[in-house]
């Protein structure tokens, strides 16, 4: 038998979609040795160059103000916006790879397929994996694991409880559920993109492609001929999204080329000069297994009917329930958009297995019903839930407890997530280690409704009509100052700037989605600023900084500075006439964290 290379970590994440990426980075930044095992050559899952789906979330394509997800996802997307303004997908692949590959305490295994799971009773002890490019086989041990595979493969192999299909209406009293439960799931989609060549381009239909008429496509909008259609969807009924994945890929190729033939050769669609630029060969999968945690999120929770003491993430995408059999169902709308009431909280109890004691749940396989899943499955929601699980893993390792045991430290988990610029509905910054919370705040200038005191009010984004920020005209290079009653030692400053959480910043192949974005970093962001420390009215240190297009600014100092006031002067923005800061935090040396 070929010998396996044995590896040991604190935490292993299997699956490198956005949920897995954010979980792995968060855990590593929390100080624990982490591995991310991914079976594809690029990271990002449905958001990668292999599938090219835009990253949807609670803002529902800018229809809900101030709802965009922040945290590690925001950090990644803002970096991509700065470095990749044309939104080229292979460049986004590199941004994701860089974030993971160069993260301290995080080791990345690409092209590595998990082949088996080793358990000791109700705990996972190791996974077996094979790296296809190097022909190496690994035996990877860890204290805790996270299933970010999308299909719940790790959990299923470990014996975790899971479900496939739709629950009956009576099981959770869900109005949107069918009368009787079944195995039906939403299907897989294959995307394409096209470009205008500036001259007529013919299209020769492959002999194997399908043929479609305008009547067959009457419920499926195909007026935008530049990008793929999510409604080219198959599977989830007679054909299963896992077991029949290869067959579904073949049938989806026939459908994509058939739809393109209809656009080019089946009537007037304004596509005479258009040419297929890219067609995916890896379908994006919506639904398969859903792993079960200590709480199952339901339709009622998505409607905001319950608050949770263990809120660690949020959703807000509509309950977007696709028709059974997808594209095969020509006489039905491809989806029904069931609105949710604003954003809704997601409890921590949805993020770990109910019966495998050291397994976290991530990505689209978190604990929820089919109806709730139709909202939580989108990638931005997966990302913030993944970050919550990663931070929880770091806490569990340090406390010596299981994932469920972190419930005893839920306040610590929530406060750490807020510190990392994650938004939690109903939870405010009460961090006793944040020196700024007790300081007096003043400013040289302000706009109406945006006083300087807002930067310490505990909420780092606009919410419910409240600005929760300090704003002032950038023309005068305004200054905001925090003053303490007694001298203090400061080792780190955290600023939360304005990156306009009402506007999309996602990569996309859809021209309409890209057109409504700014090409460069959000104009509302402060670009250059200075930080100055004072003691008894005298300046003791002055720093000049560039935000590098990031919302969260973490300024670490080599040595603690003794001071009694700190000032931040906004020097310039990326285009806005107003400077804006949502939150200022100050920490002493031992309280800085990662």
N, C-alpha and C positions, 0 to 999 in steps of 0.2 A: 504494500500500500504506500502511495506517495506521501511523504512527510508533509505535514502542515506547519506553516510558520505561526508560532503562537504569539499573540499580542494581548496586552493587558491595558485597560482604560477604566476610568471611573464611570463613563457614560458613553454609550454607543447609540448613534442615530442611524437608522436604516431608511434611506430615501432622501434624495437631494432636491425635492421640490422646495418651494418657498417656505413651507411650514418646517421642513427638516433643516433647511439652511438657517433660519432664524433661531430654531431650538439649539442647534449645534453652536452657533456663534454666541448665543446668550449664555450657555453653560460654560463654554471656554472662558468667556469674559468673567464669569463668576468664579474662576480659579480652579476648575476641575478638568482633568485630562479627558479629552473628548475625541471620538472618532466619528466621521461622517462617511457612511458606506452607500455608494450610489451606482446603479447598474448601467448608467448611460455615460457617454463621453463628455457631456456638458451638464451643468447644473440648471435648475430652474423649473423642471417638469413642464407643465403646460405653458409656462412663460418663456421657455428656452427657444433657441433657433430651430429646434426639431419640431415644435408645434405652433409657436408664434401666436399665442392667445394673449390679449391684453389683460392686465391685472385688475379685476373688478373688486369692489368692496362696498362698504356701507354708504358711500356717497352716491351710489347708483348713477354713474356717469354724470356727475355734477348736478344731479337733481336735488340733492340734500346738502345744504351749506354746512361747512365746518365739520364734516364727518370723515374726511380722509384719514386712513390709519397712519400712525406714526411709528416710533420705535425704530428697530433695525430695518424694517422694510422702507421707511421713509429715508433713512440714511443711504440705503442702496439705490433707491430711485433718484434721489437728489444727486448722488455721485454720477449716476448714469446720465442724468440731465446735463450735468456740467461737462462730462467727457464725451458724450454721444448725442449731441443735439439733433442729429438727423434720425435718431432712433433705429440704428442698424442692429439687427438682432445678433449677429455673431460678435459684435462689440459688447452687447449686453451680456452675452455668455462670458466674456473675459472679465467684465466687472464683477459678476457673481463668483467666478473662479478666484479672482484676486481677493475678494472679501473673505473667502473660506481658506484658501491656501496660505495666506499670510497672517492668519489669526493665530496668535500665541495660544498654545495648549490645545490646538485643534489639528488633527491629522485627517487628510482627505484621501479616500479610496475611490477613484473613478473607474468605470468599466468593471465594477466588482459586483458580482451577483451573489446574494445570500442564497445558499443552497440548503441549509439545515439550521435548526435551532436546538440547542441542548438545554434541558430543564432539569431542575432538582425540585420535584414537587410543584409548588405554586410559584417558583421563581425561575427566571431564565438565568443560566450561568454563562452561556457563550453562544455565538453564532458561528457557523461555518460559511466561508465565502470563497469564491474563485474569481481572480482578476484575469479577464480574458486576454488582455493585451500582453501580459507578462507570463501567463500560465502558472502563476503562483496561487497556492491555496493557503487560506488563513483560518486559524482557530482564534477567534476574537472574544476574549473574556471581558466582563465588566460587572460593576455593581448594579447598574440600572441601564435600561434600554428605552428607546422611543421608536414607535412604529410610524414612520413617515412615508411608507411605501405607496400610499393611496389605496391600494387594494387590501390593506390590512394583512399582508402576507406574514409578517413577523408574528403578529398576534395569533393568526389562525394556526401557524405551525407550532406555536407555544401552547395552544389549547385555550386561548382567551375566548371568552364569550363574544359572539358577533351575530349580526343579522344581515340578511340579504333580502331586498324587496320591500314591499309596502305593508305597513301594519293596517289592520282593520280599523274602521272608524271608532268602534266601541273600545278598543284597547286603551287609547289615550283621550277619547272623546274629541277627536280632531275633525273639524268640519271638512277639511280638504282631503282627508283620507278616503279610500274606497270603502264600500260597505264590507267587503271581505278582503282579508289580507292575501297577498300573492308574492311571487318571486320577482315581479317586474321591477326593473330599475330604469333610470335614464340611460341613454346610449352614448356611443363614441362618435366623435366628429373628426373630420380631416379638413385642414385648412389649405387655402391657396392664396397667392397674391399675383397681381397683374400690373403691367406698366404700359404707359402710352409711348409708342415708338415714334410718333410724329409722322408716320406714313402707314398706308394700309398693310395689314398683316393677315394672311390667310391662316385658317386653322384646319388641319386635316384630322378628322375624328378617328381615333384608334378603333379597330374593328371590335374590340372588347368593351368599349364604352357604352353606357346606357343612352337611351333616347328619351327626351322629355318635351312635353308640349306646354304652352302657356297655361292651359287648363290644369295640368298636373301641378303647376307651380303657383296656382292662384292664391294660396295662403302663405306663400314664402317670398318675401320681398327680395328682389334681385336687381334693384335699380342701381345700386352702387356696384360697379363691375371691377373695382380696383382691388378688392380684398375678399377673402373667403367668407363663407356663410356658416355660422354655427349650426344652422338647421340641416346641413348635410350630415345627418345623424342616423346611425343604425345601431341595433342591438338593444338588449335589455328586456326583450320579450321572448320569442322562441329561441333566438340566438343570445347566449349569455356574454356579458362584456369581458369576462375573464376566459372562460373555457373556449369561446369561439373568437377570440381576439384576432387571430391571423385571418380567419375567414372574413370577419368584419372589415379588416383593413383592405382586403382585396375588393370587397363589394363597395367600400367607400371610394376607392380609386375609380371604379367604374362610374360611380355617381358624380364625383368631382368632374371628371372629363366629360361626362354626359351633360352636366349643367353648363360647363364652359362651351360645349358644342352648341347648346341651345342659345347661349348669349351671343356667340359669334355667328352662327349660321341659321338660327331659328327665328329671325325677325329683327326688327329695328331696336337695338339696345344701346346704340351709340358706342359700340365696341370695335368698330372697323380697324382702328389703329392700335388696339390693345393686344398685348401678347402675354401669355402665361410666363411669369418670372420665377415662380417657385410653387411646387406642390409638395406638401408634406407626405412622408411615408410612415410616420408614427402617429396614429390617431390619438387625440386627446380623450381621456376617459373621464366621464362625469361621476359614475356611481358604480360601486360593487359592494364590498363588505363594509359594514359600519360596526366598529368595535363598541362594546358596552362598558360604560363606566359606572361609578356609584350614583350618577344622575343621568337621566336621558332627557335631553332637551326636546321640547315639543312645539307644536304650532302655537300653543298658548304663550309660551315663553318668547317666541319670535314676535308675537303681538304686544309684547311688553307688559304682560299681565302679572309678572312676578319680579321682584328684586331679590338679589342673592347676597348673602353675607360674604360669599367667597368669589365675587366677581373678579375675573382676571383678564377678560377680553370682551369684545363686543362684535355684533354683527349689525346689518342693516340692509343688505341686499334683499329684494323682494323674494317671497317664496315662489321661485321660478320653476314651476313643475312642467316638465316636458311631456309631450304626448307619448303614450306607449308605442313602441316600434318606430318612433321618429319619422324619418323620411318615407317609410313605407305607408304611413297613414296620411294619404294625400287629401282626405276629406276633413281634416281636423287642423286647427291652428297648431303650429309646432310647439308652442308653449303658452301657458296662462300665467300672467304676471299678477300674483297676489300680494298686495301691498302689506308692508309691516308698518307699525306705528312708530316712525322715527328709528332710532337705534335701540338695540336691546342688549342686556348683559349676558355673558356666557360664564357659567360658574366653573371653578376649578375642578369640581367633581366630574366634569365631562372629559377631563384630560388625563385620566389614568384608568387602567383596567380594573374591573370589579373583582376579578378572580386571579389574575397574574400579578403578584404582589410588587414586582419591580418594573412594571411596564407602563410607560407614559404613552398617551395617544396623541397623534399629531396629524396635520393635514386634513384631508376630507374625511378621514375615518374616525373622527371624534364621536363621542357618544350622543346620538340624536336619532329621532325618528326620520323616516323617509321625507315627511313633509318639512320638518325643520331643516333637514339636510339640504333641501332645495335652496335654502338661503345661506347656510354656513359653508357650503362647498366652495365658494369663490375664493380666489387665491389670497386676496388681502386679508380676509378673515382667517384663513389658514395660517398666514404669516404671524399675526398678532397672537393667536392661540399658541403657535409654536414657540414664540418668544417666551410666553408665560410658562410653558412646560419646561423650557430650558433653564429659566431662572429657578423654577421649583426644583429641578434636578440638582442644581448647585446647592440650594438650601438643604435638600434632603441628605446630600453627601456630608455636608458640614454638621448637620444635626444628628446624623446617624439614624435616620428614620426612613420609612418607606414613602413612596409617593402619596399615599393616603394620609400618612403621618404629618405631611406638610400642612394639613388643615389646622393643626395646632399653632402654626406659625403664619396663618393666612395674612395677618396684618403686615408682617415683615415682607411677605411676597408681594402684596399689593403696593406697599411703599417703595420697594425696589423697582417695580415696574413703572411707577410714576416717575421715579428718579431717572429711569432710562427713556423718558418721554413717551411712554405708552399711556393712552387714555383709558380710564376705567369709569364708566358711568356711575355717578353717585359716590365716587371715592375721591377724597381730596388729600393734598400733601399735608400730613401731620408729622412728618419726619422730625423727631426731637434733635437729631444730629445736624439739621439744616440751620445754621446760625442766622441766616437771613430772615427767618420767620419772625424773629423778635426785634428786628431792627427798624428804625425810622427811615422812611423813604421819601425823597424829595427829587425835584427835577427842575432844570432850567426852563423848560417849556413843556406844554402838553396840549393835545387837542381835546375838544369837549367829549366827555364820556370815557376818556382813556387816561385816568390819573395814574401817577407813578406807583401808588400803593397797590395797584393791581398785580404787580410782579411778585407779591408775596401773599396773594389771597388763596393760594392752594390749587388753582385751576389754570392749566397752561394752554388753553385754547378758548376761542369764543364759544359760548354755550347759552342757549335759551335767551338770546337777546342781549346778554352781558358780554362786553368786549373782553374782559379779563386780561387786558394788556395796557401797557403804556405806549402812547403814540405821540410823536411830535414832528414838526417840520424838519426835514433833513438839511434844509438850507442853512440853518443856524448852527449846525453840528451840535445837537442837543446833548445834555448830560443828565444822567440819572445817578443819584447818590444814595447809598445805604449807610446809615450811621448807627453805631452801637453805643450803649451807655458806658461800657468799659472796654479797654483795649482787649483784643482777642488775637488768636493765632489762626491764620488762613493758609491752607495748602492747595485748595482747589476751588475754582469758580465754575458754575454751570449756568449758561444762558440758554433760554429757549426763545428763538427768534420766530418771525412770521414767515412761513413758506406758503401761505394762502391755501388752507386746507379745503377750500371750496373748488379748487381747480385740479383737473387730472394731470398727472405727470408720468403716466404709464407708457411703456413701449407698446406699439400696436402696428398691425399691418393695415388697419382701417384708416383711410385718409381723413374721414370726418373726425375721428377721435384725435388724430394728430393735429388737425387744423385748429382745434379749439385750445390747444396748449401753447405755452410760450416755448420757444426753441431752447432758450438758455435757462439758467437757474431762475426761480421765481423772482420777479422784479421787486416784490415786497421784502425780500431778505436784505438785512444789513450786510454790506460787503466788507467794509473796513471799519474797525473800531479800536479804541484804546481803553485800557483798564489801568486805573491809577489807585494806589494805596496811600492813605494818609494816617499820620499819628500826631495828635495835638495840632492839627492844622498844617503840618509839614508833609510834603510828598516824600515817601520812602521807597517807592518803586513804581515804574511806569512801563506798560507793555503795549505794543502795537500788534494787532492781529487782523488776519483776513479770514472771513468765515468759510472760504472755499465752497460756497454754495450750500452749506449745511444748516439745518434748523437748530440742532442741538450742538452747542459749543461747550467743550470740556477743556478748561484751561488749568493744567497742572503746573505747580510751581516746584522748582528744585528744592527749595527750603521754605519752611513756614515763615510767613510774614506777620510781624506784630503790627497791628493797625487798629484804628477805631472807626474808620470809614473807608468805603470803596466806591469809586466812581467809574461809570462806563460812558464813554463819549462815542456817539455814532458819527462816523466820518463820511460814509457814503452808503448807498444801497445799489442793488442791481437794476435800478431804474425808477423805483417809486419815489414820489416827493416826500413820503413819510417814513420815518424810522419807527420800528416797532419791536418791543420786547414783551414776551408773555410771562416769563418767569426768570428770576435770579435766585440761585442757591449758592451758599458758601459753606465750605467744610474744612474742619481742622484735619491735620495729617492722618490720624488713625481712622478717620471717618470717611475718607474719600472713596474707598472701594475701587472697582474697576470701571 
